[in-house]
């Protein structure tokens, strides 16, 4: 979790603690008792309007905090059907990388690459995904950033290989 996200969650927690500590129910009951003693209809109406507005502001703040927590949860949570899809997709992606890497490396090293990718595959199995997620591991960041980096590097190597070819080689 980055520092910005951590600070945002701390701020949300502080706001939630302030709302919880307000003891809104007893404060509202006290204000209603005080309003009942007032005989001026205009001041009673103004007091009730103020009370309703305060309650609406608190409700709005509570909803904002809940939505922020929900958004953070959804940012890191992977549903079971998504885990199954990830499991199958990652297996195919790793197989592609193994075959691409085998084409680029010396004959002695593809075995090491295949072993490394197989170990990565085991790390990203459906059972491991679920267990690690329960423990708080953020697979969306870990997998997403890794795959983005791998794809970017592969695209750069492909582009560099294309640039180094002479124009006469490209037309063949």
C-alpha positions as CSV (number, residue, x, y, z in Angstrom):
1,X,0.0,0.0,0.0
2,X,1.4,3.4,-0.9
3,X,1.8,6.2,1.5
4,X,-1.0,8.2,-0.1
5,X,-3.5,5.4,0.3
6,X,-2.3,4.6,3.9
7,X,-2.8,8.3,4.8
8,X,-6.2,8.4,3.2
9,X,-7.3,5.4,5.2
10,X,-6.0,6.9,8.4
11,X,-7.9,10.1,7.6
12,X,-11.1,8.1,7.0
13,X,-10.6,6.3,10.2
14,X,-10.2,9.5,12.1
15,X,-13.3,11.0,10.5
16,X,-15.3,7.8,11.4
17,X,-14.1,8.0,15.0
18,X,-15.2,11.6,15.2
19,X,-18.7,10.7,13.9
20,X,-18.9,7.7,16.3
21,X,-17.9,9.8,19.3
22,X,-20.6,12.5,18.6
23,X,-23.3,10.5,20.3
24,X,-25.9,11.8,17.8
25,X,-28.9,10.2,19.4
26,X,-28.6,11.8,22.8
27,X,-27.6,15.1,21.2
28,X,-30.7,15.0,19.1
29,X,-32.9,14.1,22.0
30,X,-31.5,17.0,24.1
31,X,-32.1,19.5,21.2
32,X,-35.6,18.2,20.7
33,X,-36.4,18.7,24.4
34,X,-35.0,22.2,24.3
35,X,-37.0,23.0,21.1
36,X,-40.2,21.8,22.7
37,X,-39.9,24.4,25.4
38,X,-39.8,27.2,22.8
39,X,-43.2,28.8,22.0
40,X,-42.2,30.8,18.9
41,X,-43.1,28.8,15.8
42,X,-40.5,30.5,13.6
43,X,-37.6,29.7,16.1
44,X,-38.9,26.1,16.5
45,X,-39.0,25.7,12.7
46,X,-35.5,27.2,12.4
47,X,-34.2,24.9,15.2
48,X,-35.7,21.8,13.6
49,X,-34.3,22.8,10.2
50,X,-30.8,23.2,11.7
51,X,-31.1,19.8,13.4
52,X,-32.2,18.1,10.2
53,X,-29.4,19.8,8.3
54,X,-26.8,18.6,10.8
55,X,-28.2,15.0,10.6
56,X,-28.1,15.1,6.8
57,X,-24.5,16.4,6.9
58,X,-23.5,13.5,9.3
59,X,-25.3,11.0,7.1
60,X,-23.5,12.4,4.0
61,X,-20.1,12.2,5.7
62,X,-20.9,8.6,6.9
63,X,-21.8,7.6,3.3
64,X,-18.6,9.2,1.9
65,X,-16.5,7.3,4.4
66,X,-18.3,4.0,3.7
67,X,-17.9,4.5,-0.1
68,X,-14.2,5.3,0.3
69,X,-13.6,2.2,2.4
70,X,-15.7,0.1,-0.1
71,X,-13.6,1.5,-3.0
72,X,-10.4,0.6,-1.2
73,X,-11.7,-2.8,-0.5
74,X,-12.7,-3.4,-4.1
75,X,-9.3,-2.1,-5.3
76,X,-7.5,-5.0,-3.6
77,X,-10.2,-7.7,-3.3
78,X,-10.4,-10.5,-6.0
79,X,-13.8,-12.4,-6.2
80,X,-13.8,-16.2,-6.4
81,X,-14.8,-16.2,-10.1
82,X,-12.1,-13.7,-10.9
83,X,-9.6,-15.9,-9.1
84,X,-10.6,-18.9,-11.2
85,X,-10.2,-16.7,-14.4
86,X,-6.9,-15.4,-13.2
87,X,-5.6,-18.9,-12.5
88,X,-6.4,-20.1,-16.0
89,X,-5.2,-16.9,-17.7
90,X,-2.0,-16.6,-15.8
91,X,-1.2,-20.2,-16.7
92,X,-1.6,-19.3,-20.4
93,X,0.4,-16.1,-20.1
94,X,3.3,-17.8,-18.4
95,X,3.3,-20.5,-21.0
96,X,3.5,-17.8,-23.7
97,X,6.4,-16.1,-21.9
98,X,8.2,-19.4,-21.5
99,X,7.9,-20.1,-25.2
100,X,9.0,-16.5,-26.1
101,X,11.9,-16.7,-23.7
102,X,13.0,-20.1,-25.1
103,X,13.2,-18.6,-28.6
104,X,15.5,-15.8,-27.4
105,X,17.9,-17.6,-25.1
106,X,20.8,-20.0,-25.5
107,X,19.9,-23.7,-25.5
108,X,21.2,-24.3,-21.9
109,X,19.1,-21.6,-20.2
110,X,15.5,-22.3,-21.3
111,X,15.2,-25.0,-18.6
112,X,16.0,-22.4,-15.9
113,X,13.4,-20.0,-17.4
114,X,10.8,-22.7,-17.5
115,X,11.5,-23.6,-13.9
116,X,11.2,-20.0,-12.8
117,X,7.9,-19.6,-14.7
118,X,6.6,-22.9,-13.3
119,X,7.4,-21.6,-9.8
120,X,5.6,-18.4,-10.6
121,X,2.6,-20.4,-11.8
122,X,2.4,-22.3,-8.5
123,X,2.5,-19.0,-6.6
124,X,-0.5,-17.7,-8.6
125,X,-2.7,-20.8,-8.3
126,X,-6.3,-20.3,-7.2
127,X,-5.8,-21.7,-3.7
128,X,-2.7,-19.6,-3.2
129,X,-4.5,-16.5,-4.5
130,X,-7.3,-17.0,-2.0
131,X,-5.0,-17.7,1.0
132,X,-2.7,-14.9,0.3
133,X,-5.6,-12.5,-0.2
134,X,-7.0,-13.5,3.2
135,X,-3.6,-12.6,4.7
136,X,-3.8,-9.2,3.1
137,X,-1.5,-9.6,0.0
138,X,-2.5,-7.3,-2.8
139,X,-2.4,-9.5,-5.9
140,X,-3.9,-6.8,-8.1
141,X,-0.8,-4.6,-7.6
142,X,1.7,-7.5,-7.6
143,X,0.4,-9.3,-10.6
144,X,-0.7,-6.2,-12.5
145,X,2.6,-4.4,-12.1
146,X,4.6,-7.5,-12.9
147,X,2.7,-8.4,-16.0
148,X,2.7,-4.8,-17.2
149,X,6.5,-4.6,-16.7
150,X,7.0,-8.0,-18.5
151,X,4.8,-7.0,-21.4
152,X,6.5,-3.6,-21.7
153,X,10.0,-5.2,-21.7
154,X,9.0,-7.7,-24.3
155,X,7.5,-5.0,-26.5
156,X,10.7,-2.9,-26.2
157,X,12.9,-5.9,-27.1
158,X,10.6,-6.6,-30.1
159,X,10.7,-3.0,-31.1
160,X,14.5,-2.8,-30.7
161,X,14.9,-6.0,-32.8
162,X,12.8,-4.4,-35.5
163,X,14.8,-1.2,-35.5
164,X,18.1,-3.0,-35.8
165,X,17.1,-4.8,-39.0
166,X,18.2,-3.2,-42.2
167,X,15.5,-1.9,-44.6
168,X,16.2,-4.7,-47.1
169,X,15.6,-7.3,-44.3
170,X,12.2,-5.8,-43.4
171,X,10.8,-6.2,-46.9
172,X,11.7,-9.9,-47.3
